[in-house]
Amino acid sequence: MQLIYEKSVSGRRGVGLPVSDVPAAQPLPETLLRTESAELPELSELDLVRHFTNLSRRNFSVDTNFYPLGSCTMKYNPKVLEECATLFEGFHPLLALLPGGEELCQGTLGMLYDLGQLLADITGMDEVTTQPLAGAQGEMTGIMLIAAYHRARGNRKKYVLVPDSSHGTNPASAAMAGYEIITVPTAPYGDMDLELFRQAMNGEVAAVMMTCPNTLGLFNPHIKEISDIAHAHDALMYYDGANLNAIMGKVKPGDIGFDVVHVNLHKTFATPHGGGGPGAGPVGVRRALIPYLPLPRICMDDGGKLFLETSSAHSIGRTAGFFGNFGVLARAYAYIVMLGREGLIRVSEQAVLNANYIRVRLKEYYDLPFDMTCMHECVFSASRQLPHGVRAIDIAKYLIDHGFHPPTVYFPMIVKEAIMIEPTETESKATLDSFIGVMIEAAELAGSNPQALHDAPLSMPVSRLDETKAAREQKVCCEGERAR
Ligand SMILES: *Cc1c(COP(=O)(O)O)cnc(C)c1O
């Protein structure tokens, strides 16, 4: 694909301006005039349309193909929700903060307030802030709330405890909030080792940060016991709810002992995820942590009117501008209302069913380090293919040639040659079957013709890249110069 400047043809135009019928103004001062004409691409409208349309076709997206990226919930979201997000276009978020503004914004504030209530119900928490703009920012907000809680009670705590299967943002967020990290290994049964956890717990632990199901896709059967042990040491339980489509409507984190929860609206609740677009990571807390929530807080008076609380002695302060990523919040609200309680339960059931279908169909062909019922995702290992010189990355690249986005590979780091597949609730059995077919083909090729896997992908403009270098030193090449 040529760059747009290289397509430029001198004299070609996309628009024709009419002859001006306005008299020329005073001539501009000589010093302001260009000495050379501006360097702009010269193209017709059709050149331009084709350029951008062709570029867009190089993008892989859920709208075009299956995208089973584990721990990320790359799913299809109903397009009607895009329409819903635009319904609030006329609202400027500063309006609510002006004198008398609350009166004019009751509908908008009502949507945010109701969304908070719905998420509180889903997670089993007492109040939710919608401010954080991503999962990781939700984690940091949540840990800052926990720190404020302990400080107010005169407890100086030093540590946050995480299992070694945790998402990388967990220890990073806790460290940014000022804590040292204690990592607890995973036991052969696929969850945080209960005995080692017991030994690691002490009075200086501020919080235990977990995701349940964990990044192996497994629900921890000891979770209630873990939260009881944590609470006995005056530590709070933090739930990383980035991917809630495993348990939504089935289990509330609040019911299994968690005190603070963040949710990724851009994974579970209908905002397309990936590509670095806007997200939202609302945080729910138990009553004891409400005084520390970010401001402004949307509150309801006795008459049912909404108002903004803009000052409080204990709040950790503002964590984002205005009320968070408003369009993302509007999509999530519409999604929840559209599906209702029964619909959300079906989302979880379907996500879990799809992941288990793939787990069972592929376990004959790939090593399954933790062979038990999974939740929304399953983690294989390419260790059985390794003796043939075939690694997880080769299988991932082979899938590209067959129209599938690779699953997550090499994460969670506790699984050698990990292949982490999350099919999501929105995929049909037919799609899963064709994916499974290609995965089986790859497993067979590993034995018969490993070179075919090493050569993949063959159908893309670029083949194997040094991925770190490609991300850090982007170099967009022209046609004919196949990047290596
Ligand atoms: C995606 C994810 C996060 C981080 O969310 P971001 O919005 O990308 O910051 C945290 N934990 C888990 C388990 C995740 O899957």
The ligand as a Tripos MOL2 file, in Angstrom:
@<TRIPOS>MOLECULE
LIG
   15    15     1     0     0
SMALL
NO_CHARGES

@<TRIPOS>ATOM
      1 C1         -8.0160   -6.2140   30.6100 C.3       1 LIG1
      2 C2         -7.7560   -6.5590   31.9940 C.ar      1 LIG1
      3 C3         -7.3150   -5.5790   32.9070 C.ar      1 LIG1
      4 C4         -6.9160   -4.1600   32.5130 C.3       1 LIG1
      5 O1         -7.9180   -3.4190   31.8890 O.3       1 LIG1
      6 P1         -7.5440   -2.1450   30.9890 P.3       1 LIG1
      7 O2         -8.8290   -1.4790   30.6830 O.co2     1 LIG1
      8 O3         -6.8560   -2.6760   29.7780 O.co2     1 LIG1
      9 O4         -6.6360   -1.2620   31.7960 O.co2     1 LIG1
     10 C5         -7.1540   -5.9610   34.2190 C.ar      1 LIG1
     11 N1         -7.3900   -7.2240   34.6160 N.ar      1 LIG1
     12 C6         -7.8040   -8.1960   33.7650 C.ar      1 LIG1
     13 C7         -8.0680   -9.5810   34.2710 C.3       1 LIG1
     14 C8         -8.0010   -7.8970   32.4200 C.ar      1 LIG1
     15 O5         -8.3980   -8.8600   31.5630 O.3       1 LIG1
@<TRIPOS>BOND
     1     1     2 1
     2     2     3 ar
     3     2    14 ar
     4     3     4 1
     5     3    10 ar
     6     4     5 1
     7     5     6 1
     8     6     7 2
     9     6     8 1
    10     6     9 1
    11    10    11 ar
    12    11    12 ar
    13    12    13 1
    14    12    14 ar
    15    14    15 1
@<TRIPOS>SUBSTRUCTURE
     1 LIG1         1 GROUP 0 **** ****
